[in-house]
Amino acid sequence: MRIAICTDAWAPQVNGVVRTLAATVERLLARGHEVELVTPEQFMTMPLPGYGEIRLAMAPRFGTRRTLGDFAPDIVHIATEGPIGWSARGWCKASGVPFTSAFHTRFPEYAAARTGLKPEHFWPVMRRFHKSSRAVLVSTPTLADELARQGIAHTRLWTRGIDRELFRPGHAPLPQMAVLPGPVLLNVGRVAVEKNLAAFLDADVPGSKVVVGDGPDLVRLKARYPQVRFLGALHGEELARAYCSADVMVFPSRTDTFGLVMIEALACGVPVAAYPVPGPIDVIGAKGRGAGDDLPMRIGALDEDLAIAIQKALICDRLGAAVHGASYNWDRATDQFLTAVGEAVLPERTYEAA
């Protein structure tokens, strides 16, 4: 199959969207599919206001259309609702080429956090963008239910995976974490307002707090919380060692659609503490026994009081966490992706124009 993937999120950005797409493209190519990428690398870019490390393509319409026209894809997958995503959507509709889309980011909530407006102001844009998509790929059933309530019902499940050779127990601890008084509480992710890091950093719990990641709030939070160890962005084995150095992974976000860092931490044998919201509910489960409440052990804890969740997570089963984390598989996720895009090229169904 000739598959074009269009995304406003790509390297050097470091986030779950980029890592998911990179892992998927690698497996698509290994299976013999032809893949063409349309990313910000191909255009002049400008920094997203207030979020300099994210660069948006400037006027990507003609370049996107030229690339897609030359490649002549069987199907286009549009990963993001940014300038490249809208340009790809326009080309597909004008050319009669089917496309799927993905809902990786709760844009209405992110926009609300940065503008002070209510999320309801931004949902009409999301409904319009995804209306003509033949399938909207989502990471969890909870997210599918949420989108259905917002009028986006044509969803298909596309789960996530981990690098099981990298994210596993047994890595030597990072020296800068090994010397900290325990318990060591770790957060990994973008240091940005939508990640709700203050809820973690303000939590009244014993031990040491460590933040791994970079982002627009890093300088401000370093100044506000001098007792917290901010290690910046880590990758590869260093990131795995950071996970293995922690007693609990704390995930305070209320807006993530999944939270790839949760399953990476679990795979390293680190229980997760989080709020009982979509994402954590789909990974940890309301009772800490997985989404189906069927695990024989607790792998983490969810609570509206994050300090309570942390205390409960400290006594969870680290071996059980590792086994559950290792169950997430990129090959299975790629199977789901291919099923969704494969069905989208079939002519039986018609889709309303928008």
Secondary structure, 3 states (H helix, E strand, C coil): CEEEEECCCCCCCCCHHHHHHHHHHHHHHHCCCEEEEECHHHCCEEEECCEEEEEEECCCHHHHHHHHHHHCCCEEEECCCCHHHHHHHHHHHHHCCCEEEECCECHHHHHHHHHCCCHHHCHHHHHHHHHCCCCEEECCHHHHHHHHHCCCCCEEECCCCECCCCCCCCCCCCHHHHCCCCCEEEEECCCCHHHCHHHHHCCCCCCEEEEECCCCCHHHHHHHCCCCEEEECCCHHHHHHHHHCCCEEEECCCCECCCHHHHHHHHCCCCEEECCCCCHHHHCCCCCCCCCCCCCCCCEEECCCHHHHHHHHCCCCHHHHHHHHHCCEHHHHHHHHHHHHHHHCCCCCCCCCC
